[in-house]
Amino acid sequence: MTWLSSRPAVWALLLALGQAATLAMVRAGPRVGYQHYVAPWELATDVAAWALAVFAVEVVLVGAGLVVHLKAIGAFLRARGWWRTAVVAGVFVMTSATLSLPVTRYAAELVLASTVQLVHLGAVLLFAISLGDNALAIWSKWFERVLGAPSLTGDAEPGGPDRFAWLLALFVVATAALLAIVSYQRHPHVPDEVSYLLQARYFAAGLLAMPLPKVPLAFEVDIMTYQATRWFSPFPPGWPAILAAGAAVGLPWLVNPILGGLAVVLGYMVVRELYPRRTARLTMLLLATSPWALFMAMNLMSHTASLVAALVAALGVGRVRRDPRVRWAVLGGAAIGVVGLIRPLEGVAVALLLGVWSLGARHGRIRPLPSLALTGTALLVGASTLPYNKALTGDARQFPVMAYMNATFGPGTNDLGFGANRGAGWRGLDPLPGHGPIDVAINANFNLFQTNTELLGWATGSLLLIALLALWGRLRRADWWMVAVVAMVAGIHSFYFFSGGPDFGARYWHLIIVPALVLSARGLETLGEQVRGAGPRDGATRVFAGAAMLVLVTVVVFVPWRAADKYFRYRGMRPDVRTIAADPAMRNGVLLIRGNRHPDYGSAVVYNPLTEESPAPLLVWDRSDSIRVALVAAYPSRRFWVVDGPSITGGAYKVVAGPLTGEALLTRTQ
């Protein structure tokens, strides 16, 4: 054991293999549901033998390695105060798994999940302890070169992006683009994305809506509004208008990776308005390697665009506080308005937070003019949705998405607040009918668990550092601003019946990602200050080296696992139908997609032309014999193909008949 304890590479390898093994115990997969560990009593039958063997070895070696350090660990924890340590332990345990039934299974999973995190934490601790003097000197020099020297005062160091920020941004763009190609297959997987992509395509063509097809029921998908002469997405126009820039050149899948890189650059400048450059660099390093950030930058959802707009707004207000000229207020206000055009509820949260922050200025004086300019510009930009609303719903005050939800699920189901009529009845995602305090607690549990899993992707959990800062450290004024952002975003969403579901982490809380990572970076710095070593920086170097190893394991193990296990063909969506539709033989044809509305037809509808006059093939949902009759009558000059979807084939889309005349099609049975 003496030889082993002096080999940091062995502990690093054990950590990587241990996380891979314990991820094999998780049941997530490309389905709509929260991830859970296999029940402890099912491990022997439902988990691969190699995974159990590797984790067993990690348990034994970590346990043996920690025995000689128990006295020192106990002294360190006593110095922090037992009640504070107990609260940290409570956070560590209670965020390690999410709710499930029966309660006994949930309790057993909490024990297993927290044990897994604890064993991995032990491996990290032993890695840090095993670093010798030469290794510490190398790590210390590397950290100072990459992150810069520690700040002596903790004061803000405002400034623009440097080579460090740009390199991290390029890493995010490249990684997210690679994930979008390899894992996400440049294809929508969530019903929201289907609607967004259709909306972006007709926006790019200069349309406010698409002409209603001759047989509307054959083009029916989720989250689309069908009126007498047109059909359109009910979503707010902000994100689709941005996505339209990519749709116009046939690269919509590349928009979010670029925005993800931009978030790093903007986040770096925003954090420097409040913190030293070293803290900002550490925060952005965590952001660039965060699975939550990378997978949000991979998809076609609106959250990364909302984050970028919020960061622009925060940067504008940060500049106002140092240089209270109206131009910065106008920039911030315009960006707040854009957040509202993308995700209205987030626009409200950002407006409230930055409105208060804008009141402060140099020397503590309140300057109302910049705040008035900020508010006025935000309202002006946000009000641009009013004519859009009126054009689609006939009432400037009626948002299309609210009209859609009221018509689909009943009046008031999508309103904020509490009541028995709230909710859309999404089984497994909204457990209880209506919305009340219990629902708030359940949604918070879902989102805290997902934040703990995907914020950092660390084998030890992601919220431990924030808990350490809150309970072992001393929060600075800037830290309290970060806490306020987290509380506002989580708090305002507690009035909504839905948590956001299991798609892409705690996605309704996505605006907390930068503040949460700032607090994580501060937690690392606090822990480094409290861990004593032989030299003045030995403790901090060991802490940062352990964190660096966790970051590396996340990028090498967690991100590829999540990309392959969950998001490849997520929700059964797959893009191979676009290859069929692109075949020149299908020109002027009608492809009847057999299967379910989602995923079979949902995957296909985005490859339709915007109007029926196009010679491109029409992809329709082959939902009934009566629809076939209507299609043949509507398109008498076209040829027909029958395509089985993945829910029928169990794999790829497959052309099973065609080309057929209308008469021949009607003689076939479905």
N, C-alpha and C positions, 0 to 999 in steps of 0.2 A: 504493500500500500504506500510505503514511503516513496518508491520509484514513481508510482502513479500520481501521487499528490504533487510532484514537482514537474509534471508534464502538462502545461496548459493546452497543448494541441489535443491531448487525449480527452480532456474535459470538453473542449470545443466540439470535437467529433461526436462525443457521447451526447451532447446537447442536440446537435443536428439530427443524429439518428434517433434520439429519444422523441423529438418532436414529430419526426416522420412516423414513428411507430404509434404515437398516441393519436395523430391525425387519422391513422388507419382505424382507430376505434370509434371515430365520429361518423354518424350517419347524417349526411347533408344531402349531397347528390343534386342533380338538376331538376328538382321538384320544388313546388311552392310549399315551403315549410321551414321552421327553424331547425338548426342543427342540434343534435343531441348525441351524447355518448351512448354506446351500447350499455344496457343495464349490467351492473357488475356480475350478476348471476348468469349472464348470457355471454360473457367475454370468451369463455373457453370454446363455445360452439360457433359464435358469430364473428370472431376476429381471427385474422391470419396468425398462424403459430409464430411466424418471424416477428410480428409486431409485439406479441406478448413476451417473447423471449428477450427482445431488445429492451423493452421497458423494464422487465424484471432485472436485467443486468444493470440498467441505470439506477433503479431503486437500491439495489444492493451496494453498488459502488458509491453512490452519493451518500447513502446512509453511513457506510463505513468511513468515508472521507470526512463527514461532518462531525463524527464522534469526538475527535480531538479538538474541535473548535467550539463545542457546545458551551463551555464556560465563558469564552470571549463573546459569543453571540448573546448569551443570557445577560452578561454585563452591559452590552450595548443596548439591548432592548429595555433593561431596567432604567438606564440613564434617560431613555426617551419617555418614560412613564408608562406604567402598565395599562392604564385605561386608554391612553392614546394608541398604544400598540394593539390593544384589543379591538378598537374601532377599525384600525387599518386591517386587521385580520378579518373582521366582519365584512368589510368591502371586498377583500380578496376572495372570500368564500362565496358571498351572496351574488356576485356578478360572474361567477365562473360557469353557471348554467342558467337556463331560463325555465320558466314554468312548464310543467307537463302533468298529466294525470296518469295513474292515480298519484296521490301525494307521496306515497311511499317510494314510488319510482323517482319522483323529483328529489326527494331527500337523499336517496342513494346516489343520484347523479351529482348532486352538490358535493357529496363526500368524494366521489371518484374524481370529478373535475378539479376540485380544489387540491386534492392530493397530487394530481398530474402537474398542476401549476407549481405546487410546492417543491416537488422533486426537480422540475426544470430550474426553479429558482436556486435550489441547492447546487445544481451543476454549474450555473452561472457564478455563484459565490465561490465555488471551489476553483473555477477557472481564474477568477480575479485573484484569489489568495495565492495560487500557484505561480503567479508571475514573479520572476526574479528581478534583481536590480537592473540587469542589462535590458531585459524586456520592458521594465517600467520606464527606463530612460528613453527607449525607442518610442514607446507609446506616448509618453509625455511630449516628446519633440514633435511627433506626428500630429497630436491633437492641437498643439500650439500653432503649428503651421497651417492646419486646415481651418480651425475654429478661431484662431487668434488668441492673444493673451487674455487671461481673465481680467474682468473689469474690477478696479479697486473701489469704485464708488457705486456701481450699479446704475449709473445714470444712463438715460437714453443717448444714443449716438445716431441721429438721423442721417440718412444718406441714400443715394441711389443704388441700383443693382451693380454688382461687381462680377468679376469672372466666376467666383464661387456660385453666385446665384444663377448666372446664365448656364453654367455647366449642369447644375442640378435641374434646371428647367429643361435642358436638352435631354437629360436622362429620363425625365418624366414623359416628355413627348415621344421619345423613342420607345420606351417601355409600354406606355399605354397604347401606342399605335400597333406595336407587336402583339399585344394582348387582343386588340380589336380585330386583328387579322387572324391570328392563330386560334384564340379561344372563342371570341365572339363572332368570328366569321363575317365581319362587316354587315351584320344583319340584325334587325330588331328581334328582341326576345320577350319583352314585356308588352302587354296591350297598350300601355301609355306610349311606348316607343313607336308602335305601328301608327298610332294616331299622329304623333309628332312628325314622323317622317312623311306621311301623306300631306300634312299641313305645310311642312317645309317645301315640299315639291311644288304644290300649287302656289305658294307664296313666290317661289323662285320664278314661276311662269307668269307672275303678275295677276294672279287670281285671288279673290277673296273667298271663293268656294268653288267646288267642282260642279259641273252640270249633273243633274240627277240621271243615272243610267236608265235605260228603257225598262229594265227589270231590277228594281232596287233591292228586292229580297235576295237576289243572287250576289249582291255586293255587300251584304251586311256583316259588319264586324263590331267589336266592342269599342266604346268611347268614340262613336261617330254620330253626328246628328243628321237625320234625313228629313228634309222638308219637301214641299210640293215640286220644286224645280231644281233643287240643289242639295248637296251633301257636303259636310265640312266637319273638321275637328272642333270640339267645344273648348279646347284648352286655350289659355291666354296666349296672346300673339308674340310675347317677347322672345321665348326660346326658339320657336319655329322660325321667326324672322332671322335669328342668328344662324340657325341650322340651314336656312335656305342658301346662305353663302356657299356652303359645302355642297348642297344638293344641286346648285346651279352648274357646278363643274364635275358632278358625278362622284364627289368625295365627302358625303355627309358624315361618314364614319371617322373622318380625320379631324372634325371640328372640336370635339371634346378633348382629344389628346393635346391639341394646341392650346386649348383653354386651360388644361391641367398644368402645362408648363408655364403659362402666363400667371396662374395662381401662385406659383412658387416665387416668381419675380415680384409680383405685387405684395404677396405676404411678407417677403423679406423687407421691403420698404416700410410696410405698415408696422411690423414688429419693431423695427429700428426707431420708429417714432416714440416708442415707450420703453425700450430696453437697450442694453448694450449690444454691439454688433455680434459678440460671441453668442449671446442668447438667441439672437435672430438667426444666426447660422445654424446653431444646434436645432432650433425649431424647424427650419426649412429642410435640414437633413432628415428629420423625422417625417416631415410632410412628404418629401420625395420618395420615401420608402414605405409610406403608409399603404397597406392593402386597400383601405377604404378610399383613399385619394386615387390610387392607381385604377381601381375597378370603376370608380365613378367617372374617371377620365377615359375609360375604355368604352362606355356604353353610349346610348343615344338619349339619355334622360336629361332633365333640365337643371340638375342640382349644381353641376360644375359651373355653368354659366351664371347662375345666381350667386355662387361664391365669388366668382371673379368680379361681378358688378358690385357686390358688397365690399370687396377689398378696395376697389377703386373709390367707392364712397368713403370708406374709412381713411384711405390715403388723403383724399381731399380734405376731410375734416381734421386729420392730423396736421396737415399743412396750415389750415386755418388757425389752429391753436398756436402755431409758431409765427405765422405770417398772416394776420387777419385781413387779407385782401379778398374782395368779393369773388374773384375768379376761381379761387379754390373752393369757395362755398358753392358756386354754380356747378363746378365739376362734381362735388360730392352730392349735391341735390339731384343732378341729372342721373347719376349712378343709382341713387336710392330709387328714383322713379323707374329705372330699368329693372331693378330687383322686383318692384311691384308688378311690372309688366310680365315678368317671368313666373314668379311665384308670389301672388298677392299677399298671403299671410306673412311670408318672410319679409316682404316689403314693409309691412307694418312694424315688425320687430326691429328691422334695421333703422327705420325712421325714428322710432322711439329712442333707441340706444344712441344713435349718432346725433340726434337732436339735442339730447342732454349733454353729450360730450362736446358738442360744438360751442356750448356756452362758455367754456373755459378758454383762457388765452394766457399769454405770457403775464407773469407777475400776478396771476390769479384774478385778473379783471374780467368781468363779464362784458362781452361785446355783442349786443343784440343784432346789429346789422348783418354780419355774416350768417347768423342763425336764421334771420328772416329770409335772406337770399337762398340759403340751403332749403328751407321749408317751401318757399315759393317755387323754386325750380323743381323740387321733387313732386309737388302737386301738379305743376304744369306738364311734366313728362308723364306722370302717372295718369293724368286725365286724358291722355291720348287714347286710352282704351275705351272711353265713353262713346265716340263715334263708331268704333269697331263693334262694341256691344249693340248699339242701335241698329247697325247694318245687318247683324245676324239674328238678334232677338226681337227687334222692334222697340226696345226699351234700353236707353243708355245706362240705366241703373241695374239692368239684369245681365249678369255675366253668363255667357253661353254654357260654361261648365255647370253652373248652378241650375240653369234651365234643363240641361241634360240629366243631372242627377235627380231633380224633382220629377221629371217625366218618367225616368227609368225605375226609380226606387221609391218614389212617393214624396210629397211636399215636406220640406224641412229636414229631410234625411241627411243632407250635407251641410246643414247650418252649424255654426260654432255654438258651443254651450252644451248644457245638459238637458236631457229629456228622454222619454221613452221611445220617441219616434226617430232618434238619431241612429244612423248606421245603415249600411247597405246589405247586411246579412251575409257578409263574406265568411263562410264557414272556415274555422280554424285560424283566421286572421283577426276576427273581431269576436272574441269568445262569448260575450254576453250581449243580450239585446239592449238597445238604448245606450245612453252614455251618462255615467255618474262617477262618483269618487272611486269606486272599485275599478272601473275601467281605466281611470287615470293611473292607478297603481299598477295595473296589469301592463298597460302600454309602456310605462316607465321601466318596468322589469324587462320587457322585450328590448327596449332601446338601450338600456344600460348594459345588458348582456352583449348585444351586438357591438356596442362601442368597445367593450372590454375585449371582444374577439378581434375586431378589424381595425380599430384606430391605429394600433401599432403592429398587430399580428404577432406579438411576442409570445413565446411559449409560457411566459410567466403571467400572462394577462396584461392588458393595456392600461388599466386604471390604477395600478399600484403606485406609480410615481406621483400621480395627482393626490392620492390619499396621503402619501408620505409628506408632500409639501404642505397640505392642509393641516396635518396633525403633528408633524415633527418640525416643520419649518415656521417661518414668519412671512406672512403675505405682505408684499409691498402694495403701494397704491395701484400700480399698473396691474398687479395680479388680481386685485379686486375688480378692475374693469373686465378682465378675462372671465372672472366668475360671473359678473353681471351679464355678459353675453350668453354664457352657457345657460344661466337661469332664465333669461328672457326667451331664448329660442325653445328650450324645453318647456318652459311655463306656458308660452302662448300656444304651443301645439297640444298642451294637455286639454285645451278646450275643444279639440277636434276628436271625433269618435275613433279615428283610425290611427294606428301607430306608424304606418308606412309599410308594414309587412316585412318579409324576410329578404326583399330584393336589395342588394347592395348595402348591407349594413343598416345602421339607423338612419336611413336616408332623409327622413323628415327632420332630423337633427343635424343635417350635414353642415349647416353654418357654424356649428360649434367646433369644427375640426381644427381650425387655426388656433383659437383660444385654448382648446383642450391640449394641443401639442405645445403651446407656449407654457402652460402649466406643467406639462410633462417635462419639458426642458428645465424649468425651474426646479422641479422635483429632483432631477438628476444633479443639478448644481447644488441643491441643499444637501442631498445625500453625500455628495463628494466632500462638502465642507465638514460633515459630521463624522466621516470615516477617517480615523487617524492612521497614519503610516509613519515609517521611519524618517522620511523626508517631508518637507512642507507640502508637497503636492502628491505624495504617494497614494493617499487615500482617494483623492479625486481621480487620479490616473487609473486606479483599479476600478472605480465605479464606471468611468467612461469606457474603459476597455471591455467591461462586462456588457455595457449597453451596445458597444460596437459589435460585439459577437452576436447579440440578440438581433440587431439590425441585419447582419449578414445572413443569419439563419432564416429570418423572415423572407428575405429576397430569394434565397436559394431553395427553401423548403415550403414555407406557407403560401407564397404567391403562386408558384407553379401548381401546388396541390389544389388551391381554390379555383384557379383558372381551369384546370382539367376536370376536377370533381364536380363543380357546381355550374360554372358559366358556359362550358362547352355544351351546346344544344340545350341550354337552359329552358325549362318549361316545355320541352319537346319541339321547340322552334328550330328549323334548319333551313339553310339557304339554297339547297340544290335545285329547287324549283326555278330559280332564276336562270340556271343553265338550260333547262327545258324551254323556258319562255324565249330565250335568246336564239334558239335554233331557227335559222331562216325558213325552215319548212313550216313553222308555226305562223308565219306572217298572215295577217287577216283571219286568223283562226280564233276559236273560242275554246279555252282549256277549262273543262269542268273538273274542279278539284273535289274529290270524294273524301269524306271524313268529317271531323268536327270543325266547328267554327274556329276554335283555338285548340291546338296549334295549326291544324292542317290548312285552313283558309287564311288564318291570320298571317302565316308566313308568306302566303302567295299574293295577297291583295296589294302589297306595297310595290309589286312589279307591274301593276297595271298602268296603261297610259292614262293621262289626266282626262282625256275626252274620248268618246267612242269613235270619233272620226279618224283617229290615228290608225295606221295600218298595223301597229303592234298588236300582238294577240291580247285578247281579253281573258283575264283569269277570274272565273266565277265559282261560286259555291254550289256544288251539285247537291242541293239539300232535299229535293223531292221530285217526283214525276211531274207535278204541276209546274215546277220551275223549269224543267226541261222543255215542256210544251211552250211556255212563255218565251224561253230563249230562242227556240227554233222560229217562232213567229216574229221575234224582234230582229233576228239576224239571219234572214233567209238566204243571203248570198255567201255566208261564211261557212267554213268547214269546222267540224267539231272534233276535239280529242278528249278522251276520258283519262284522268290522272288520279291514281290512288295516292292519298296522303300517308304520312308516316304512322298515323294511328291505325291504318289498315295494313300497311306493308310491314310495320315493325322496324322500318329502316328508312331508306331514301324514298323520295317521290318516284313513282313509276308510271309511265304511259302504258295503259292497258288496252286502249282502243283508239283508232283514228288513223288517217283523217276519215271522218264520216259526214255524209250529208245529213241534213236535218231529219229527213225521213228515216234514214238508217239509224240515227241516234234514238229516235222514238221507238223503234222496234226492239231495242236492247232493254234488258232489265237492269236496274241499278245493282 
